[in-house]
Amino acid sequence: MPSASRPARSPAWLVVALACAGQFLVVLDVSVVNVALPSMRAELDMSASGLQWVVNAYAIAFAGFMLLGGRAGDLYGRKRMFLVGLTLFTLASLAGGLAQDDWQLLLARAAQGLGAAVLAPSTLTIVTSAVAEGAARARAIATWTAVGAGGGAAGGLVGGVLVDLLSWRWVLLINVPVGAVVLAGALALLPESRAGDRRRLDLPGALLVTAGLATVAYGISRTEAEGWTAAAALGPLAAGLALIALFLAVEARTAAPLMPLGLLRRRSVSSANVAMLLCGSAMFSMWYFMTLYAQNVLGYSPLAAGLALMPSSLAVVLGSKLAPRLMRALGARTVAALGAVTAAAGFGWQSTMTADGAYVTAIMLPGVLMMLGAGLSATPLASLATAGAAPGEAGLVSGLVNTSRTMGGSLGLAVLSTLAAGRTAGRGTPEALTAGYALAFRTGAVVLVLGVALMLLWLPRRAEKTGPTQTPRPDGPGAGPVPSASTSASTSASTSASTDRAGSTDSGMSAS
């Protein structure tokens, strides 16, 4: 007979469902915003270069605080951080949906990104803690993986329906009732867990890297109006670089750094992170420009734009599933380069777009190539980086991979949107807009070709093994291993695929 003083343990399937619901919200919210961008700009009178901040405010906050959120879960409890992150995410969604000025929307998006950075790292840990090791845990992680990929894939369609039937505000407001239900269930049913280590939170590191990245991105965006030599652009660029340099100095001296610089001395870790940053800088912005092209140039409705990009959504999932099989036959370095080459071909094709392009050749086929390549390259890069980690470092290294990807994407979007706006030169004709978007894709193709060269020259031929294989975790050091190398590959693939589909960020924004 159970003791009256001991609360009944919640069914594992219910715990997994609640954790997956949190992950779904984070991933869906990034991708669902893309189709609403033209409507947001029209109602809030945002500039073309300023529109990128609807995406980048979220992405920069998420990237800067992702590892800190994972460490906070270790120290203060995964359930507690899940609740804190979800509450902040839900309240920020409400604020964004009610925004009357562009600055209010951007502030709300940054708060959403901070909430996601606290929430997302806890989701996978809660899943793995709720299910016993073995086949059942593998199935639970597969469910978490599928939810992340599904949230990214469904975002365009859900966003299109909401914008067409209601307004752009509902792509944010929809999170409020859903978040409230998940919050109530999590409060009552989720178990608490923590790693038990007593290392401090590196809050100065998180603040410095986030502020540095945001300031550099702002400086880049100012070059469109002021030019690269103007003080209004050079000032923020110099300040941002100084903040990043200060971040590196802090990380070198603190006892519990957010990003231990010693890890970057390993060839597998440093090369994979630089490759991920380069690939992310191009691939991250694909959905941003494709959505604008479909609606602003070809005249698609938000729903039609979401449907038009569904094949690309499926392609990134397909690529992430094919990658582990190809890695066994060809090796991780070759598959990573193959994925980047495939994506570069898609970017090059997309750069030939015209103002009256047909759907199949102007959106579907190049989009499928771009995202198939994204899915193929992400898994081997994550595998090369994390396989070289010691048992206690796998969560941190995998977090670094996804942080590099998101940071690269944020800076890449700032550069590419600034180039596109500069080519458009304030003209709103379909031909001028097309020329700007085409330049962005052409630049992305060049970056990916450079990425291929870097991979072939710098990535190790095979992963460097330093300890027992384990699944990388999203919540940083101290989380402990999850058995199974195959799970590790699929989880990393899911996160990267979800991030690519999210289009400009972020979640599978979690560092799987």
C-alpha positions in Angstrom: 0.0 0.0 0.0 1.6 3.3 -1.0 2.5 5.8 1.7 0.2 8.7 2.2 3.1 11.0 2.6 4.7 10.2 -0.7 3.2 11.8 -3.8 2.3 9.4 -6.6 4.8 9.4 -9.5 3.4 10.8 -12.7 3.1 8.4 -15.6 6.3 8.6 -17.8 4.3 9.1 -20.9 2.6 12.2 -19.4 6.0 13.7 -18.3 7.4 13.1 -21.8 4.3 14.7 -23.4 4.7 17.8 -21.2 8.4 18.2 -22.0 7.8 17.7 -25.7 5.0 20.3 -25.6 7.5 22.8 -24.3 10.0 21.9 -27.0 7.3 22.1 -29.6 6.4 25.7 -28.5 10.0 26.9 -28.8 10.5 25.4 -32.3 7.1 26.3 -33.6 7.4 29.9 -32.5 10.5 30.5 -34.5 9.2 29.1 -37.8 5.7 30.4 -37.4 6.9 34.0 -37.4 8.5 33.9 -40.9 5.3 34.0 -42.9 4.0 36.9 -40.7 7.0 39.2 -41.4 5.5 41.1 -44.4 2.3 41.7 -42.3 4.3 42.9 -39.3 6.3 45.3 -41.4 3.2 46.8 -43.0 1.3 47.4 -39.8 4.2 48.6 -37.7 5.9 50.5 -40.5 9.3 48.7 -40.1 12.2 49.2 -42.4 13.5 46.4 -44.6 16.8 46.2 -42.6 14.9 46.6 -39.3 12.7 43.6 -40.1 15.6 41.2 -39.6 15.5 42.1 -35.9 12.1 40.3 -35.5 14.2 37.2 -36.2 17.5 38.2 -34.7 16.2 39.6 -31.4 15.0 36.1 -30.6 18.1 34.3 -32.1 20.7 36.4 -30.4 19.0 36.2 -26.9 18.6 32.4 -27.4 22.2 31.8 -28.5 23.7 34.0 -25.8 21.9 32.5 -22.9 21.5 28.9 -24.1 24.4 27.4 -22.2 23.6 29.5 -19.2 20.1 28.1 -19.2 21.4 24.6 -19.2 23.7 25.3 -16.3 20.8 26.9 -14.4 18.8 23.7 -14.8 21.7 21.7 -13.4 22.0 24.0 -10.3 18.4 25.0 -9.5 16.4 22.1 -10.9 15.2 21.2 -14.4 11.5 21.5 -13.5 12.0 24.9 -11.9 13.8 26.2 -15.0 11.2 24.7 -17.3 8.5 26.6 -15.4 10.5 29.9 -15.3 11.4 29.6 -19.0 7.8 28.8 -20.1 6.3 31.6 -18.0 8.7 34.1 -19.5 8.1 32.7 -23.0 4.3 32.9 -22.6 4.3 36.4 -21.1 6.7 37.7 -23.8 4.4 36.1 -26.5 1.4 38.1 -25.0 3.5 41.3 -25.1 4.6 40.7 -28.7 1.1 40.0 -29.8 -0.2 43.2 -28.3 2.7 45.4 -29.5 1.8 48.7 -31.0 5.3 49.9 -32.0 8.2 48.0 -33.6 10.4 48.5 -30.5 7.8 46.8 -28.3 7.7 43.8 -30.7 11.5 43.5 -30.8 11.8 43.7 -27.0 9.2 41.0 -26.7 11.0 38.8 -29.2 14.2 39.2 -27.2 12.4 38.2 -24.0 11.0 35.2 -25.9 14.5 34.2 -26.8 15.6 34.4 -23.2 12.6 32.3 -22.1 13.5 29.7 -24.8 17.1 29.6 -23.6 15.9 28.8 -20.1 13.2 26.4 -21.2 14.6 24.4 -24.1 17.7 22.9 -22.3 15.4 21.3 -19.7 13.1 19.5 -22.1 15.4 16.7 -23.2 16.7 16.2 -19.7 13.2 15.8 -18.3 12.4 13.3 -21.0 15.5 11.1 -20.3 15.0 11.4 -16.5 11.4 10.2 -16.7 12.1 7.0 -18.7 14.3 4.1 -17.7 17.5 3.4 -19.7 17.1 1.1 -22.7 14.6 0.8 -25.5 11.9 2.8 -23.8 14.3 5.8 -23.4 15.3 5.5 -27.0 11.6 5.7 -28.0 11.1 8.7 -25.7 14.0 10.6 -27.2 12.8 9.7 -30.7 9.4 11.2 -29.8 11.2 14.4 -28.6 13.2 14.5 -31.8 10.1 14.1 -34.0 8.2 16.8 -32.1 11.1 19.2 -32.7 11.2 18.4 -36.4 7.4 18.5 -36.6 7.2 21.9 -34.9 9.6 23.4 -37.4 7.9 21.8 -40.4 4.4 22.8 -39.3 5.4 26.4 -38.5 4.9 27.8 -42.0 1.5 26.2 -42.4 0.2 27.2 -39.0 1.5 30.7 -39.4 -0.1 31.0 -42.8 -3.5 29.9 -41.5 -3.3 32.3 -38.5 -2.3 35.3 -40.5 -4.8 34.6 -43.3 -7.8 34.0 -41.0 -6.9 36.3 -38.0 -3.8 38.5 -38.1 -0.1 38.4 -37.6 -0.6 39.0 -33.9 -2.0 35.5 -33.5 1.3 33.8 -34.4 2.4 35.1 -31.0 -0.9 35.2 -29.1 -1.5 31.5 -29.8 1.3 30.7 -27.4 -0.6 32.2 -24.5 -3.4 29.6 -24.0 -1.2 26.7 -25.1 1.6 27.9 -22.7 -0.9 28.3 -19.8 -2.2 24.7 -20.3 1.4 23.3 -20.4 2.4 25.4 -17.5 -0.5 24.1 -15.3 0.3 20.5 -16.3 4.0 20.9 -15.7 3.5 22.5 -12.3 1.3 19.6 -11.1 3.0 16.7 -12.8 6.7 17.2 -13.7 9.2 15.7 -11.3 12.2 17.8 -10.1 15.8 16.8 -10.9 19.2 18.5 -10.8 22.8 17.6 -11.3 24.0 18.5 -7.8 27.2 20.3 -8.8 27.9 23.7 -7.2 29.6 25.6 -9.9 28.6 29.2 -10.3 26.5 30.5 -13.2 28.7 32.5 -15.6 26.2 35.4 -15.9 28.9 37.9 -16.9 30.0 35.7 -19.8 26.4 35.3 -21.1 25.7 39.0 -20.9 29.0 39.9 -22.6 28.6 37.5 -25.5 24.9 38.4 -26.0 25.6 42.2 -25.9 28.6 41.8 -28.2 26.8 39.8 -30.8 23.8 42.2 -30.8 26.0 45.2 -31.0 28.0 43.8 -34.0 24.8 42.8 -35.7 23.4 46.4 -35.1 26.6 47.9 -36.5 26.3 45.7 -39.7 22.7 46.8 -40.2 23.7 50.5 -39.9 26.1 50.1 -42.9 23.2 50.0 -45.3 22.1 53.6 -44.5 25.5 55.0 -43.4 28.1 53.1 -45.2 31.0 51.0 -43.9 33.2 53.9 -43.0 30.6 56.0 -41.2 31.0 56.5 -37.4 27.4 55.4 -36.9 28.4 52.0 -38.2 32.0 51.7 -37.1 31.2 52.7 -33.5 28.8 49.8 -32.8 31.1 47.4 -34.7 34.1 48.3 -32.7 32.1 48.2 -29.4 30.7 44.8 -30.3 34.1 43.4 -31.1 35.4 44.9 -27.8 32.6 43.2 -25.9 33.4 39.8 -27.5 37.1 40.2 -26.7 36.2 41.0 -23.1 34.0 37.9 -23.1 37.0 35.8 -24.2 39.1 37.3 -21.5 36.5 36.6 -18.8 36.1 33.0 -20.1 39.9 32.5 -19.8 39.9 33.5 -16.2 36.7 32.4 -14.6 36.5 29.2 -12.6 33.3 28.0 -14.2 33.3 29.5 -17.8 30.3 29.4 -20.0 32.6 28.4 -22.9 35.9 26.7 -21.7 38.4 28.0 -24.3 40.6 24.9 -23.8 38.0 22.8 -25.7 38.8 24.8 -28.9 42.3 23.5 -28.9 40.9 20.2 -30.1 40.9 20.0 -33.9 37.6 18.2 -34.1 35.8 20.8 -31.8 37.3 23.9 -33.3 36.9 22.9 -36.9 33.4 21.6 -36.5 32.3 24.8 -34.7 33.8 27.1 -37.3 32.2 25.0 -40.1 28.9 25.1 -38.3 29.2 28.9 -37.9 29.9 29.3 -41.6 27.1 27.0 -42.7 24.6 28.6 -40.3 25.5 32.1 -41.5 24.1 31.1 -44.9 21.4 28.5 -44.2 19.9 30.4 -41.3 18.5 33.1 -43.6 17.1 30.9 -46.3 13.5 31.0 -44.8 13.6 34.7 -44.2 14.3 35.6 -47.8 12.2 32.8 -49.3 9.2 34.0 -47.4 9.7 37.6 -48.4 10.3 36.6 -52.0 7.1 34.5 -52.1 4.9 37.2 -50.6 6.5 40.5 -51.7 7.4 39.5 -55.2 5.3 36.6 -56.3 2.2 37.8 -54.5 1.6 34.7 -52.4 -0.7 34.9 -49.4 0.8 33.9 -46.0 -1.0 30.5 -46.2 0.2 29.9 -49.8 3.7 30.9 -48.8 3.7 28.4 -45.9 2.4 25.6 -48.2 5.0 26.5 -50.9 7.8 25.9 -48.4 6.5 22.6 -47.1 8.7 20.5 -49.5 11.7 22.3 -48.1 10.6 21.5 -44.6 10.4 17.8 -45.4 13.8 17.9 -47.2 15.7 19.1 -44.1 14.1 16.2 -42.1 15.0 13.8 -44.9 18.6 15.0 -45.0 19.0 14.6 -41.2 17.7 11.0 -41.4 19.9 10.1 -44.4 23.1 11.5 -42.9 23.8 8.8 -40.3 23.5 6.1 -43.0 25.8 8.0 -45.4 28.3 8.6 -42.6 28.8 4.9 -42.1 29.6 4.5 -45.7 31.5 7.7 -46.6 32.7 9.1 -43.3 31.5 12.2 -41.4 33.8 14.7 -43.1 32.7 13.6 -46.6 29.0 13.8 -45.8 29.4 17.2 -44.2 31.1 18.5 -47.3 28.5 16.8 -49.6 25.7 18.5 -47.6 27.3 21.9 -48.0 27.9 21.4 -51.7 24.2 20.4 -52.1 23.1 23.5 -50.2 25.5 25.7 -52.2 23.9 24.4 -55.5 20.5 25.3 -54.1 21.6 28.8 -53.1 23.2 29.3 -56.5 20.0 28.2 -58.3 17.9 30.4 -56.0 20.1 33.4 -56.9 18.8 33.2 -60.5 15.3 34.0 -59.3 13.2 36.4 -61.4 10.2 38.6 -60.6 7.8 36.3 -62.4 9.3 32.9 -61.4 7.3 29.7 -61.6 6.8 27.8 -58.3 8.6 24.6 -59.2 11.8 26.2 -60.4 11.8 29.4 -58.4 10.9 28.0 -54.9 10.4 24.3 -54.7 13.4 22.7 -56.3 16.1 25.1 -55.1 14.5 25.2 -51.7 14.6 21.4 -51.5 18.3 21.4 -52.5 19.2 24.0 -49.9 17.4 22.3 -47.0 18.4 18.7 -48.0 22.0 20.0 -47.9 21.4 21.6 -44.5 20.1 18.3 -43.1 23.0 16.3 -44.5 25.7 18.6 -43.2 24.5 19.3 -39.6 24.6 15.7 -38.3 28.2 14.9 -39.2 29.5 18.3 -38.0 27.8 17.7 -34.6 29.1 14.1 -34.5 32.7 15.2 -35.2 32.6 17.8 -32.5 30.9 15.8 -29.8 32.7 12.5 -30.4 35.9 14.1 -29.4 34.5 15.1 -26.0 35.3 13.4 -22.7 32.3 12.0 -20.8 31.8 15.1 -18.7 32.0 17.5 -21.6 29.6 16.1 -24.2 26.7 18.3 -23.1 28.9 21.4 -23.2 30.4 20.6 -26.6 27.1 19.9 -28.2 25.8 23.1 -26.8 28.7 24.9 -28.3 27.9 23.5 -31.7 24.4 24.8 -31.7 25.4 28.1 -30.2 27.9 28.5 -33.0 25.2 27.7 -35.5 22.8 30.2 -34.1 25.4 33.0 -33.6 26.6 32.4 -37.2 23.0 32.6 -38.4 22.4 35.8 -36.6 25.4 37.6 -38.0 24.8 36.0 -41.4 21.2 37.3 -41.5 22.5 40.8 -40.5 25.0 40.8 -43.3 22.8 39.3 -46.0 19.7 41.5 -45.2 21.9 44.5 -45.2 23.4 43.5 -48.6 19.9 42.9 -50.0 18.5 46.2 -48.7 21.5 48.0 -50.2 20.9 46.5 -53.6 17.2 47.3 -53.4 18.1 50.9 -52.5 14.7 51.7 -51.1 12.8 50.7 -54.2 9.8 48.5 -53.6 9.3 47.2 -57.2 9.3 43.4 -57.7 12.4 43.7 -59.9 14.3 45.7 -57.3 13.3 43.3 -54.4 14.2 40.3 -56.5 17.7 41.8 -57.2 18.3 42.2 -53.5 17.1 38.7 -52.5 19.2 37.2 -55.4 22.3 38.9 -54.1 21.7 37.5 -50.6 21.4 34.0 -52.0 24.5 34.5 -54.3 26.5 35.6 -51.3 25.3 32.6 -49.3 26.4 30.3 -52.0 29.9 31.7 -51.9 30.0 31.4 -48.1 29.0 27.7 -48.4 31.7 27.0 -51.0 34.2 28.5 -48.6 32.8 26.2 -45.9 33.3 23.2 -48.1 37.0 24.1 -48.6 37.4 24.5 -44.8 35.8 21.2 -44.1 38.0 19.3 -46.5 41.1 21.0 -45.3 40.5 21.2 -41.5 37.9 18.6 -40.3 39.5 15.3 -39.1 38.9 12.3 -41.3 37.2 10.5 -38.4 36.0 11.4 -35.0 38.5 11.7 -32.2 37.4 9.3 -29.4 38.4 10.4 -25.9 35.9 8.5 -23.8 32.8 6.4 -23.8 30.2 7.4 -26.5 27.2 9.2 -25.1 24.4 11.3 -26.2 25.1 15.1 -26.2 22.7 16.8 -23.9 21.2 20.3 -24.2 21.7 21.4 -20.7 25.4 21.7 -20.4 27.9 20.2 -18.0 26.8 18.1 -15.1 23.7 16.7 -16.9 25.2 13.2 -17.2 25.3 10.9 -20.2 22.5 9.3 -22.0 23.6 6.0 -23.5 23.6 5.2 -27.3 25.7 6.8 -30.0 22.9 6.4 -32.5 20.6 8.4 -30.2 23.3 11.1 -30.2 23.4 11.3 -33.9 19.6 11.5 -34.3 19.2 14.0 -31.5 21.9 16.3 -33.0 20.3 15.9 -36.4 16.9 16.8 -35.0 18.1 19.9 -33.4 20.0 21.2 -36.4 17.1 20.3 -38.7 14.6 22.1 -36.5 16.9 25.1 -36.3 17.2 25.2 -40.1 13.4 24.9 -40.6 12.9 27.6 -37.9 14.6 29.7 -40.5 16.3 32.1 -38.5 17.0 30.5 -35.3 17.2 28.8 -33.0 15.4 25.4 -31.2 15.1 22.7 -32.3 16.6 25.5 -30.6 17.9 23.4 -27.9 21.5 22.2 -27.9 20.8 18.6 -28.5 
